[in-house]
Amino acid sequence: MTGLIRMIVREVRLPLRHAFTTAHGTAHEQQSIIVELTDGELSGFGEAVCIPHEGWLAPGIHRALESARPTIEGTELTDPAEYWKSCAAALGSNRVALSAVDQAAHDLWGKRQGQAVWRLWDLNVGRLPASSYSIGIDETDRMVAKMLEFADWPIFKVKLGTDRDMDIVRSLRLHTTATLRADANCAWTVTEALVHMPVLEELGVEFLEQPLPRHAHHDQLRLRKESGIPLMADESCLVEDDVEACAEGFDAINIKLAKCGGLTPARRMIERAKRNGLRVMVGCMTETTVGISAIAQLLPLVDFADIDGAILVARDVATGVRLDCGAPVFPDVAGTGVTWIGEPE
């Protein structure tokens, strides 16, 4: 099925299960812009998360989408990659808006063909990496309590960036034998990182994500030489052209659709990472099931997953790919698997 499409834009605000704090700040709710692309019979859905510290604000996302509406609605969707090229030219540097359109385009493309996107990519979802569950910064006892709410989860990602980071990790380790991953979100100096890394290694932390600021390239190279645990780039690897530089200072990269501009560039980033000897994680912001279902299409291609966004929100707006104690469960629905249910009253 071909033909032109219509774009519908919705804004939703959803409370979080807990206040979620990282080194970048605290959130109590998630605001998202949902993009629906419809041909009158079928609809595809994508999500643009609003994250103030990233500069992703609802008015700017709305303006970008409205400015690009003639292109989004006037371009035939037969190949999502070609459709992405047209939309990228129209949306410019607003990658979070571009990502939402690209997610929706893939969802609609798959639904038109009656197949899941992963299947159209000739992938297999039989063996996939389990997702971590993220523990936001809080008082240490509250972080332990948040973890114990999901005691059966196999992997926890621990947000750090305080003056008691190692005490936090020690306390969590006392209460679980699960895999722990640490994420400092750019909060440490190189001196702090050099002190903390041996402790994390001793506590069995699987890897350390983004210890230093994005542009601390020289210091990151030093950490890579002295680290006893793998180092993963997040803020240092936003777009395709960041991949090669990360191969020097990191062992792995975390790819996020909202940062790179969607599934189309994310697949290219995965290919480039593998060519450069980097392992890959797909991550999320605090997307609903709309965004998480799109991200999950990439799971057969990667080594690690951090796609717990829909678990962090207290209410959802769609059904689709879900997590069962970290294990991804795919619905018998075409496209990215999204079925819109709307914002609860």
C-alpha positions in Angstrom: 0.0 0.0 0.0 1.3 3.5 -0.9 -0.2 6.9 -0.9 0.2 10.1 1.1 -0.3 10.3 4.8 -1.6 12.6 7.5 0.2 13.6 10.7 -1.6 13.9 14.0 0.3 15.3 17.0 -0.7 14.7 20.6 0.9 15.9 23.8 0.8 13.8 26.9 1.9 14.2 30.5 2.3 11.1 32.7 3.3 10.8 36.3 6.5 8.8 37.1 6.4 5.8 39.4 9.0 7.6 41.6 10.7 11.0 41.3 13.6 10.2 39.0 16.9 12.0 39.7 20.2 11.8 37.8 23.2 14.1 37.8 21.2 16.3 35.3 18.2 17.0 37.6 14.9 15.6 38.9 11.7 14.7 37.1 8.3 13.9 38.6 6.4 13.5 35.3 7.2 12.7 31.7 5.9 15.0 29.0 6.0 13.5 25.5 4.8 14.5 22.0 3.2 11.5 20.2 3.3 11.6 16.4 0.7 9.5 14.6 1.1 9.0 10.8 -2.1 7.6 9.3 -3.1 6.7 5.7 -6.8 6.6 6.8 -6.8 2.9 7.4 -3.6 2.2 9.4 -1.6 4.3 11.8 2.0 4.3 13.0 3.1 5.9 16.2 6.3 7.6 17.4 7.4 9.5 20.5 9.4 12.6 21.2 10.3 13.0 24.8 10.5 16.4 26.4 13.7 16.7 28.4 14.6 20.2 29.6 18.3 19.6 30.3 18.6 18.4 26.7 16.8 21.4 25.3 13.9 19.2 24.1 10.9 21.4 25.0 7.4 20.9 23.8 6.9 24.2 22.0 10.1 23.7 19.9 9.1 20.1 19.0 5.6 21.3 18.0 7.1 24.1 15.8 9.5 21.8 14.1 6.8 19.3 13.3 4.4 21.9 12.0 7.2 23.5 9.9 8.0 20.1 8.4 4.3 19.1 7.9 4.3 19.6 4.1 7.2 17.2 3.8 6.0 14.7 6.3 2.6 14.5 4.7 3.7 15.1 1.1 6.3 12.4 0.9 5.3 8.9 -0.1 6.3 6.2 2.5 7.5 3.2 0.7 11.0 2.9 2.2 11.5 4.3 5.7 15.2 5.1 5.1 14.3 7.2 2.1 11.4 8.8 3.9 13.8 9.6 6.8 16.1 11.5 4.3 13.3 13.8 3.2 12.2 14.4 6.8 15.7 15.0 8.1 16.2 17.8 5.5 12.9 19.4 6.7 13.4 19.0 10.4 17.1 20.1 10.5 18.8 19.7 13.8 15.7 18.8 15.8 16.6 15.1 16.1 14.1 14.3 18.8 11.2 15.4 16.5 12.9 13.5 13.6 13.1 10.4 15.8 9.4 10.5 16.5 8.5 10.8 12.8 10.9 8.0 11.9 9.5 5.7 14.6 6.0 6.3 13.3 7.1 5.8 9.7 8.6 2.4 10.6 5.4 1.4 12.6 3.1 2.3 9.7 5.5 0.7 7.1 5.4 -2.6 9.0 1.6 -2.5 9.6 1.0 -1.9 5.9 3.0 -5.1 5.1 1.4 -7.0 8.0 4.8 -7.8 9.5 6.9 -6.7 12.5 9.7 -4.3 11.7 12.3 -6.7 13.2 11.0 -9.4 10.8 11.1 -7.1 7.8 14.8 -6.5 8.7 15.3 -10.2 8.6 16.2 -10.4 12.3 15.3 -13.0 15.0 14.0 -12.2 18.5 14.6 -15.6 19.9 17.6 -14.6 22.0 17.8 -11.0 23.2 19.7 -9.1 25.9 17.6 -8.4 29.0 17.0 -4.8 30.0 18.3 -3.2 33.1 16.0 -1.4 35.5 17.2 2.1 36.5 17.6 3.3 40.1 17.5 7.1 40.2 19.6 9.1 42.8 17.9 9.3 46.2 18.7 8.7 49.8 20.6 5.5 50.0 17.9 3.6 51.8 15.3 4.7 49.3 17.5 3.6 46.4 17.7 0.2 48.1 13.9 0.1 48.5 13.3 1.1 44.9 15.6 -1.8 43.9 13.8 -4.3 46.1 10.4 -3.4 44.5 11.9 -5.2 41.5 13.9 -7.8 43.4 13.5 -10.4 40.6 15.0 -8.1 38.0 18.4 -9.5 36.7 20.1 -6.2 36.0 20.0 -2.8 37.8 21.5 0.4 36.4 22.5 2.7 39.3 22.5 6.5 38.7 25.4 8.2 40.4 26.7 11.7 40.8 26.8 12.4 44.5 29.4 12.7 47.3 28.4 9.2 48.5 28.4 7.3 45.2 30.5 4.3 46.4 28.4 4.0 49.6 25.3 3.8 47.4 26.8 1.0 45.3 28.0 -0.9 48.4 24.6 -0.7 49.9 22.8 -2.0 46.8 25.3 -4.8 46.5 24.5 -5.9 50.0 20.9 -6.5 49.0 21.3 -8.2 45.6 23.4 -10.6 43.6 22.0 -9.2 40.4 24.2 -7.5 37.7 24.9 -3.9 38.6 25.8 -1.2 36.0 26.9 2.3 37.1 26.0 5.6 35.2 27.6 8.8 36.3 26.0 11.0 33.6 29.1 13.1 33.1 29.3 14.0 36.9 32.8 12.9 37.8 36.2 14.5 37.4 39.0 12.3 36.1 40.5 12.1 39.7 37.1 11.0 41.1 36.8 8.4 38.4 40.3 7.0 39.0 39.4 6.6 42.7 36.0 5.1 42.1 36.7 2.6 39.3 38.7 0.1 41.4 35.8 0.1 44.0 33.2 -0.6 41.2 35.4 -3.4 39.9 35.7 -4.9 43.4 31.9 -4.7 43.7 31.4 -6.6 40.4 29.9 -3.7 38.4 29.5 -4.8 34.8 30.4 -1.5 33.2 30.7 2.2 34.0 28.7 4.6 31.7 29.8 8.1 30.9 31.9 9.0 33.9 33.2 12.3 32.5 31.7 15.2 30.5 31.1 14.8 26.8 34.2 16.7 25.6 36.8 15.5 28.1 38.4 13.4 25.4 42.0 13.5 26.8 40.9 12.5 30.3 38.7 9.8 28.9 41.7 8.3 27.0 43.5 8.1 30.3 40.6 6.4 32.0 40.4 3.8 29.2 44.1 2.9 29.8 43.7 2.6 33.6 40.2 1.2 33.9 39.7 -2.4 35.1 36.0 -2.3 34.0 34.5 -1.6 30.6 33.6 2.0 29.9 30.5 2.9 27.9 29.8 6.2 26.1 26.4 7.9 26.3 26.6 11.7 26.2 29.8 11.3 24.2 28.0 9.4 21.4 24.9 11.2 20.3 25.1 10.9 16.5 26.7 8.8 13.8 29.8 10.9 13.5 30.6 10.4 17.2 31.2 6.6 16.9 34.7 6.6 15.6 36.0 9.0 18.3 34.4 6.9 21.0 36.4 3.9 19.8 39.5 5.4 21.4 38.1 6.2 24.8 35.4 3.6 25.4 34.6 -0.1 25.1 31.0 0.4 24.2 28.4 3.0 23.2 24.8 3.6 24.3 22.6 4.6 21.3 19.4 6.5 22.0 16.8 7.2 19.3 15.9 10.6 20.7 19.5 11.7 20.4 20.5 10.3 17.1 17.3 10.9 15.1 15.5 7.6 15.0 15.8 3.9 13.9 17.3 4.8 10.6 20.5 6.4 11.9 20.6 4.1 14.9 21.0 1.1 12.6 23.9 2.8 10.8 25.5 3.6 14.2 25.3 0.0 15.2 27.1 -1.0 12.0 29.8 1.6 12.5 30.3 0.6 16.1 30.8 -3.0 15.2 33.3 -2.1 12.5 35.3 -0.2 15.2 35.3 -3.0 17.7 32.7 -1.4 20.0 30.0 -3.2 21.8 26.5 -1.6 21.7 23.6 -0.9 24.1 20.3 0.6 23.1 19.0 2.9 25.7 16.0 5.1 26.4 15.0 8.3 28.1 11.7 7.9 29.9 9.6 6.9 26.9 6.2 5.3 27.1 5.5 2.0 25.4 5.3 3.9 22.1 9.0 4.8 22.1 10.2 1.6 23.9 8.5 -0.6 21.2 10.4 1.2 18.5 13.7 0.9 20.3 13.1 -2.8 20.9 13.2 -3.5 17.2 17.0 -3.1 17.4 17.5 -5.6 20.2 18.7 -8.5 18.0 21.5 -6.3 16.8 23.0 -5.2 20.1 24.8 -6.6 23.2 23.0 -4.7 26.0 19.6 -3.1 26.7 18.4 -0.3 28.9 14.8 0.1 27.8 12.9 0.4 31.1 11.3 3.8 30.3 7.7 2.5 30.3 8.3 0.8 33.6 9.3 4.2 35.1 6.0 5.9 34.2 3.0 5.2 36.5 0.5 5.2 33.5 0.9 4.4 29.9 -0.7 5.4 26.6 -0.1 2.3 24.5 0.5 -1.4 24.5 3.4 -3.0 22.6 6.7 -4.5 23.5 6.9 -5.0 27.3 9.4 -6.3 29.8 8.9 -9.3 32.0 11.5 -9.1 34.7 13.8 -7.5 32.1 13.0 -10.0 29.3 11.5 -8.3 26.2 8.2 -9.7 25.2 7.0 -8.8 21.7 3.2 -8.7 20.9 1.7 -10.4 17.9 1.2 -7.0 16.2 2.8 -5.7 13.0 5.0 -2.6 12.8 6.8 -1.8 16.0 4.0 -3.5 17.9 2.2 -0.3 19.1 -1.5 -0.2 19.8 -2.7 3.2 20.9 -4.9 3.3 24.0 -4.8 7.0 24.8 -4.0 8.9 27.9 -5.9 7.7 31.0 -8.5 10.1 32.4 
